[in-house]
Amino acid sequence: MKAACFALILLTGAAQAADLAVIVNPKAGVDTLSPEQIANLFLGKATSFPGGAAATPVNQNEGALREEFSNKVLKKDGNGVKAHWAKMQFTGKGSPPKEVGGSGDVKKFVAGNPGAIGYVEKGAVDGSVKVVGTF
């Protein structure tokens, strides 16, 4: 009985931790990005991909996947990210990424915009986008 309960707890935790895929438009000219490069794009510390093409990061609406992305990739919780962007806006150094909805909306936006970069659940990826990092 204890083993069954333990297994159920493990499976529940695994189901809640979605695998994230960071995606770009296939025309972006990028094959892979390091976690630091991705974080720099989403925190406004970089505005272009390593090859020099302009990058347009897009966020999901607030929710569990966005919080997971913030924690795993940006190394900040949601409030930390908001504080970062408040400071960036106050000092005139940038604006936060556009919010475009959930994974389907992000994938559609990235597929339709050559410089776009976003994140979705790994299972939402198809041939319209290219994965440059997983978490």
PEWOBEL-V185846 format. One record per backbone hydrogen bond with DSSP energy under -0.5 kcal/mol. CO is the residue of the C=O (numbers start at 1). NH is the residue of the N-H. E is the energy in kcal/mol with one decimal. If there is no record, write none. Layout:
CO|NH|E, CO|NH|E
This chain:
1|5|-2.2, 2|6|-2.5, 3|7|-2.5, 4|8|-2.2, 5|9|-2.2, 6|10|-2.3, 7|11|-2.5, 8|12|-2.3, 9|13|-2.2, 10|14|-2.1, 11|15|-2.0, 12|16|-1.6, 13|17|-1.4, 16|18|-1.3, 19|122|-3.1, 20|135|-2.1, 21|23|-0.5, 21|120|-2.3, 22|132|-2.9, 22|133|-1.0, 23|118|-2.3, 24|130|-2.9, 25|28|-2.4, 26|29|-0.6, 34|38|-2.4, 35|39|-2.6, 36|40|-2.6, 37|41|-1.8, 38|42|-2.3, 39|43|-1.7, 40|45|-2.0, 40|46|-1.7, 41|44|-0.9, 47|55|-2.6, 49|52|-2.5, 53|49|-3.0, 55|57|-0.5, 56|117|-1.9, 57|98|-0.8, 59|100|-2.3, 63|67|-2.2, 64|68|-2.4, 65|69|-2.5, 66|70|-2.7, 67|71|-2.5, 68|72|-3.0, 69|73|-2.7, 69|74|-1.4, 70|75|-0.7, 70|76|-2.0, 77|81|-2.2, 78|82|-2.2, 79|83|-2.5, 80|84|-2.2, 81|85|-2.4, 82|86|-2.3, 83|87|-2.1, 84|88|-2.3, 85|89|-2.6, 86|90|-2.4, 87|91|-2.2, 88|93|-2.7, 88|94|-0.8, 89|92|-1.0, 98|59|-3.1, 101|61|-2.1, 102|106|-2.6, 103|107|-2.8, 104|108|-2.1, 105|109|-2.4, 106|110|-2.9, 107|111|-2.6, 108|112|-1.4, 109|113|-0.6, 110|113|-1.0, 113|116|-2.1, 115|56|-2.9, 116|25|-1.1, 117|58|-2.4, 118|23|-2.7, 120|21|-2.8, 121|124|-2.1, 122|125|-1.3, 126|129|-1.5, 130|24|-2.6, 132|33|-2.3, 133|22|-3.3
